[in-house]
Amino acid sequence: MSHFQLMPLRIFNNKIWNVLKVIIDPQNDLFKLAKEQAKLKSKFTMASSQSGKVRDNETKYQRQLMGCMAEIYADEFLKEFLLEFELNYLFSILRYDNVRTDGYKSAANEFDLKMVASFIKQSYTIECRSSIVFNRSLENAIEQFDIIGPYSSTAKEGEKYCHIYIRPLFEVVTSEQKNYTSNDFEKLISAGFINLYIAGGCFRSDMIEKGYQKSMKQNETNYRVVKLTDGFDAIEFKEQLKERIKIIIQRQNSSLKPGDGIQAIAKRDLII
């Protein structure tokens, strides 16, 4: 059973933008995993945010919970994608927090997600940065928000580009928007007053060619971003990713010898 429900939105110029709404169950294992990991991660989170504000332990936990949930469901989105197109024989998705062995103490060599092509011993990095919509409609957020790429600050040199960028958006329902504070996140999402969507994504070439620098109101931190509507909606993103995987397989196929085992798999026309 899928964790997602297709939800078409109508944005500017009467354009349809497809998002995938996450079916959230506070009692399921994914929600429990997010809470467990957020508690552990928050113990080693810096007190100062990117904007320079000092955060207490509760705020750090709530922010980590938001990030963990976004990553976990981005992971599920990609796994469902691979199953949908019968690509799980060739590719797998790896989430760092599920396999890390450092007890969340070190940021060295961290990543959000990777798509692993074991048959060519290659992996593709995936960035998953989320935001929460609480002062405008979801449609306005789609029109106004960006897909967030690498950043640099006085404390950190510029990040490398990832291969893939996914944009999760949380939405506080209208009745709760005027009273929302960041420390209400767990309470509201558990009660069904915050929704989560896979709003779209883009690829490294888009971030390089279409991107621009933006401070995101975080002092001396600068991000490379792409307007969300200059990327792909959730359905377009899957089609684009499928085409890129098709190229990966074709390139590998052309370099295989007749006796290679992977050749038989790659020629099964897995991508329709």
C-alpha positions as CSV (number, residue, x, y, z in Angstrom):
1,M,0.0,0.0,0.0
2,S,1.3,3.4,-1.0
3,H,2.2,6.1,1.6
4,F,1.1,8.8,-0.9
5,Q,-2.0,10.3,-2.4
6,L,-1.8,12.3,-5.6
7,M,-3.2,15.8,-5.2
8,P,-3.3,18.2,-8.2
9,L,-3.1,21.9,-7.4
10,R,-4.0,24.8,-9.6
11,I,-1.4,27.5,-9.5
12,F,-0.6,30.6,-11.6
13,N,-1.6,30.8,-15.3
14,N,-4.1,28.0,-14.5
15,K,-1.2,25.5,-14.4
16,I,-1.7,22.1,-12.7
17,W,1.0,21.2,-10.2
18,N,1.0,17.7,-8.9
19,V,2.1,17.0,-5.4
20,L,2.0,13.8,-3.4
21,K,0.3,14.0,0.0
22,V,1.8,11.8,2.6
23,I,-0.6,9.5,4.5
24,I,0.7,10.0,8.0
25,D,-0.1,7.6,10.8
26,P,1.4,8.6,14.2
27,Q,1.1,5.0,15.3
28,N,3.1,3.4,12.4
29,D,6.8,2.4,12.5
30,L,7.9,5.3,10.2
31,F,6.5,8.0,12.6
32,K,8.1,6.2,15.6
33,L,11.4,6.0,13.8
34,A,11.4,9.7,13.1
35,K,10.8,10.5,16.8
36,E,13.5,8.1,18.0
37,Q,16.1,9.5,15.5
38,A,15.1,13.1,16.2
39,K,15.6,12.6,20.0
40,L,19.1,11.2,19.4
41,K,20.1,13.7,16.8
42,S,18.9,16.7,18.8
43,K,21.4,15.9,21.6
44,F,24.3,16.7,19.2
45,T,22.7,19.5,17.3
46,M,24.4,22.9,17.6
47,A,22.5,25.4,19.7
48,S,22.8,28.1,17.1
49,S,20.7,27.9,13.9
50,Q,21.8,28.9,10.5
51,S,20.2,32.3,11.2
52,G,22.3,32.7,14.4
53,K,19.4,32.2,16.8
54,V,20.1,30.1,19.9
55,R,17.7,27.2,20.2
56,D,16.7,25.3,23.4
57,N,16.6,21.5,23.5
58,E,12.9,21.3,22.7
59,T,13.3,23.5,19.6
60,K,16.2,21.4,18.4
61,Y,14.1,18.2,18.8
62,Q,11.1,19.7,17.0
63,R,13.3,20.8,14.1
64,Q,15.1,17.5,13.9
65,L,11.7,15.7,13.9
66,M,10.6,17.8,10.9
67,G,13.8,16.9,9.1
68,C,13.6,13.2,9.9
69,M,10.1,13.0,8.7
70,A,10.9,14.7,5.5
71,E,13.8,12.4,4.8
72,I,12.0,9.2,5.8
73,Y,9.1,9.9,3.4
74,A,11.4,11.1,0.6
75,D,13.1,7.7,1.1
76,E,9.7,5.9,0.8
77,F,8.8,8.0,-2.2
78,L,11.9,6.9,-4.0
79,K,11.5,3.3,-3.0
80,E,8.0,3.3,-4.3
81,F,9.3,4.8,-7.5
82,L,11.8,2.0,-8.0
83,L,9.1,-0.6,-7.4
84,E,6.6,1.1,-9.7
85,F,9.0,0.9,-12.6
86,E,10.5,-2.5,-11.6
87,L,13.9,-0.9,-11.1
88,N,14.5,-2.2,-7.5
89,Y,16.4,-5.1,-9.1
90,L,19.1,-2.6,-10.2
91,F,18.9,0.3,-7.8
92,S,18.3,0.8,-4.1
93,I,17.8,3.8,-1.8
94,L,20.1,4.3,1.2
95,R,19.3,6.8,4.0
96,Y,22.3,7.7,6.1
97,D,20.5,8.0,9.4
98,N,19.4,4.4,9.1
99,V,22.9,3.0,8.6
100,R,25.2,5.4,10.4
101,T,27.3,4.0,13.2
102,D,28.6,7.1,14.9
103,G,25.7,7.6,17.3
104,Y,24.8,10.9,15.5
105,K,27.9,12.5,17.0
106,S,29.8,13.4,13.8
107,A,28.8,15.3,10.7
108,A,31.7,14.0,8.7
109,N,30.7,12.3,5.4
110,E,27.0,12.8,6.1
111,F,24.4,12.7,3.4
112,D,20.6,12.6,3.3
113,L,19.9,9.8,0.8
114,K,21.7,8.0,-1.9
115,M,20.4,6.0,-4.9
116,V,22.8,3.1,-5.2
117,A,23.4,1.3,-8.6
118,S,25.3,-1.7,-7.3
119,F,25.7,-3.2,-10.8
120,I,28.0,-0.4,-11.7
121,K,29.3,0.3,-8.2
122,Q,28.0,3.9,-8.4
123,S,25.8,6.0,-6.1
124,Y,23.9,9.2,-6.6
125,T,23.5,11.7,-3.8
126,I,20.1,13.1,-2.9
127,E,19.4,16.3,-1.0
128,C,16.1,16.6,0.9
129,R,15.5,20.0,2.5
130,S,12.1,20.8,3.8
131,S,10.1,23.9,4.8
132,I,6.8,24.5,6.6
133,V,4.0,26.6,5.2
134,F,2.1,28.4,7.9
135,N,1.4,31.9,6.6
136,R,0.1,31.3,3.1
137,S,-1.7,28.7,1.1
138,L,0.0,25.6,-0.3
139,E,-0.6,26.9,-3.8
140,N,1.1,30.2,-3.0
141,A,4.0,28.3,-1.4
142,I,4.5,26.3,-4.6
143,E,4.6,29.5,-6.6
144,Q,6.9,31.3,-4.2
145,F,9.2,28.7,-2.7
146,D,12.5,27.3,-4.0
147,I,14.2,23.9,-4.2
148,I,17.1,24.3,-1.8
149,G,20.6,23.3,-2.9
150,P,24.1,23.6,-1.5
151,Y,25.0,26.3,0.9
152,S,28.1,28.1,2.3
153,S,28.6,30.1,5.4
154,T,31.3,31.6,7.5
155,A,31.4,28.3,9.5
156,K,31.2,26.0,6.5
157,E,32.8,26.1,3.0
158,G,30.5,25.6,0.0
159,E,28.9,22.1,-0.2
160,K,29.2,20.0,-3.3
161,Y,26.2,19.7,-5.6
162,C,24.1,16.6,-5.1
163,H,22.9,14.6,-8.1
164,I,19.2,14.8,-7.1
165,Y,17.1,17.3,-5.1
166,I,13.7,16.6,-3.5
167,R,11.5,19.3,-2.1
168,P,9.2,18.2,0.8
169,L,6.8,20.8,2.2
170,F,4.8,20.7,5.4
171,E,1.6,22.6,5.6
172,V,-0.2,23.8,8.8
173,V,-3.9,23.6,8.1
174,T,-5.7,27.0,7.9
175,S,-7.4,26.8,11.2
176,E,-4.1,26.5,13.1
177,Q,-1.9,28.8,11.0
178,K,-2.3,32.0,13.1
179,N,-1.3,30.2,16.3
180,Y,1.5,28.1,15.0
181,T,4.9,28.0,16.7
182,S,7.8,25.7,15.8
183,N,7.6,23.9,19.1
184,D,4.0,22.8,18.2
185,F,5.2,20.6,15.3
186,E,4.9,17.2,16.9
187,K,1.6,18.0,18.6
188,L,0.0,19.3,15.5
189,I,1.3,16.7,13.0
190,S,0.2,13.9,15.5
191,A,-3.3,15.5,15.6
192,G,-3.6,15.8,11.8
193,F,-3.2,19.6,11.7
194,I,0.1,19.5,9.7
195,N,0.3,17.8,6.3
196,L,3.4,16.7,4.4
197,Y,3.8,16.7,0.6
198,I,6.5,15.7,-1.9
199,A,6.1,19.0,-3.8
200,G,8.6,18.3,-6.6
201,G,12.3,18.2,-7.3
202,C,15.1,18.8,-9.7
203,F,18.6,17.6,-10.7
204,R,22.2,18.8,-10.5
205,S,22.1,20.2,-14.0
206,D,19.0,22.3,-13.1
207,M,20.6,23.6,-9.9
208,I,23.7,24.7,-11.9
209,E,21.9,26.1,-14.9
210,K,18.7,27.5,-13.4
211,G,19.9,28.2,-9.9
212,Y,20.7,31.5,-8.1
213,Q,22.1,32.6,-4.8
214,K,19.8,33.4,-1.9
215,S,20.3,34.2,1.8
216,M,17.0,32.6,2.9
217,K,17.1,35.3,5.7
218,Q,19.8,33.4,7.4
219,N,22.5,36.1,8.0
220,E,25.8,35.1,6.2
221,T,24.6,31.7,5.0
222,N,24.0,31.6,1.2
223,Y,22.1,28.9,-0.6
224,R,22.0,27.9,-4.2
225,V,18.3,27.5,-5.1
226,V,16.0,26.9,-8.0
227,K,12.5,28.2,-8.1
228,L,10.2,25.3,-7.4
229,T,8.2,25.9,-10.5
230,D,11.4,25.9,-12.6
231,G,11.9,22.4,-11.4
232,F,9.5,19.5,-11.8
233,D,6.3,18.6,-9.9
234,A,6.1,15.2,-8.2
235,I,4.9,13.3,-11.3
236,E,7.2,15.1,-13.8
237,F,10.1,14.4,-11.4
238,K,9.4,10.7,-11.5
239,E,9.3,10.7,-15.3
240,Q,12.6,12.7,-15.4
241,L,14.3,10.3,-13.0
242,K,13.1,7.4,-15.0
243,E,14.6,8.8,-18.2
244,R,17.9,9.4,-16.4
245,I,18.0,5.8,-15.1
246,K,17.2,4.6,-18.6
247,I,20.3,6.3,-19.9
248,I,22.4,4.9,-17.0
249,I,21.3,1.4,-18.0
250,Q,21.8,1.9,-21.7
251,R,25.3,3.2,-21.2
252,Q,26.2,0.3,-19.0
253,N,24.5,-2.1,-21.4
254,S,26.6,-0.9,-24.3
255,S,29.8,-1.6,-22.4
256,L,28.9,-5.1,-21.3
257,K,30.3,-8.3,-22.8
258,P,27.8,-11.0,-24.0
259,G,28.5,-13.2,-21.0
260,D,27.9,-10.6,-18.3
261,G,25.1,-11.4,-16.0
262,I,23.7,-7.9,-15.7
263,Q,23.2,-7.7,-19.5
264,A,20.2,-10.1,-19.3
265,I,18.6,-8.0,-16.6
266,A,19.2,-4.7,-18.3
267,K,17.7,-5.9,-21.5
268,R,14.4,-6.9,-19.9
269,D,13.1,-3.5,-20.9
270,L,12.4,-2.6,-17.3
271,I,11.6,1.0,-18.1
272,I,8.5,1.4,-20.2
